[in-house]
């Protein structure tokens, strides 16, 4: 059987791994902030980039978040919010994991993520290293982050196939567009069905 692709490149956060911000949102509301404010500061321009490229430590990143929140709330409250942000529980979507494991029977599956140097220890409790640990392209380790074209080329290299024979899955449209510009088949992930449809031509 001839397949339309020879590898699957897949994002992690908001595709495989999800965060439960319930407790953080409660604390933010108690401080008079909109839920999501801490994350908005944490992932704003100039704050998360150095972390995701492996240029600074997580502790320095957290100090940057504290500075970004100070002015909105007192410093002690900002530090409480950042501590809660760092303790946010996570879960893996078992349906997505199973779809990717089925795909692994036929083609290489490479996880491509903007993450920190601590990614491996974060994924191990979720059981993800056991399935994908030998094929993860982490921005903090390669020094470039999505949507930089170099991280996509590195992922294709890890998969061992040309970019135009890769399917790339991500929840962020700009990342999908960057992959498509390299000839990859882009899949904008918004729900599990988006991934299922992309993989439906695989046997079984």
C-alpha positions, 0 to 999 in steps of 0.5 A, spaced: 500 500 500 502 506 498 501 511 503 501 519 502 506 520 507 512 517 510 512 520 517 508 524 522 511 530 526 506 532 532 506 537 537 505 536 544 502 541 548 494 542 547 495 536 542 497 530 547 498 534 553 493 538 557 494 543 563 489 543 568 489 551 570 483 550 575 487 552 581 491 557 578 484 561 575 481 561 582 487 564 585 487 569 579 480 571 580 482 572 588 487 577 586 482 580 581 485 578 575 482 575 569 483 567 569 489 566 564 493 572 566 499 568 568 500 564 562 499 570 558 504 574 561 509 567 561 508 566 554 508 573 551 513 576 546 520 576 549 518 572 556 518 565 553 523 565 547 529 565 551 527 559 555 524 555 549 531 556 545 534 553 552 538 560 553 535 561 560 533 557 566 526 556 568 528 559 575 530 566 571 523 565 566 519 565 573 522 571 575 520 574 568 513 572 570 513 575 577 516 582 574 510 582 568 505 580 574 508 586 578 504 592 577 497 588 576 498 585 583 503 586 589 509 582 588 508 577 594 501 575 590 505 575 583 510 570 586 504 565 589 501 565 582 507 563 579 508 558 584 501 555 582 503 556 575 509 551 576 505 546 579 499 546 574 497 538 573 497 535 567 494 529 563 495 526 557 490 525 552 489 517 551 485 517 545 491 521 541 496 517 544 493 511 541 492 514 535 499 516 534 501 509 537 497 506 531 501 510 526 508 508 529 506 501 527 507 504 519 511 510 519 516 514 524 512 519 529 516 524 531 514 529 537 516 536 535 515 541 541 517 548 544 519 546 551 524 547 556 530 542 558 526 539 563 521 536 558 523 529 559 522 529 566 515 532 565 513 527 560 515 521 564 510 521 569 505 521 563 508 515 560 510 518 554 517 517 554 516 510 553 512 511 547 516 516 544 522 518 548 527 516 542 524 521 537 523 528 540 525 534 537 525 539 543 526 547 542 530 548 548 535 542 546 536 544 539 536 552 540 530 554 535 523 554 536 517 553 532 515 557 527 523 557 525 524 552 519 530 549 522 526 545 527 522 542 522 528 540 518 531 537 524 524 533 525 524 531 518 531 529 519 530 525 525 524 521 522 529 520 516 524 522 510 524 528 506 520 534 509 515 533 503 513 526 505 511 529 513 505 530 516 505 536 521 500 536 526 500 542 531 494 546 535 497 553 532 496 555 525 502 559 524 506 553 526 502 549 521 503 554 516 511 554 517 511 547 516 506 547 510 511 552 507 517 547 507 512 542 503 509 538 509 502 536 509 499 541 515 494 539 520 491 544 524 489 540 531 483 543 534 480 536 536 481 529 536 478 528 529 483 532 526 488 527 527 484 521 526 482 524 519 489 525 517 491 518 519 485 515 516 489 512 510 494 508 515 492 500 515 488 498 520 
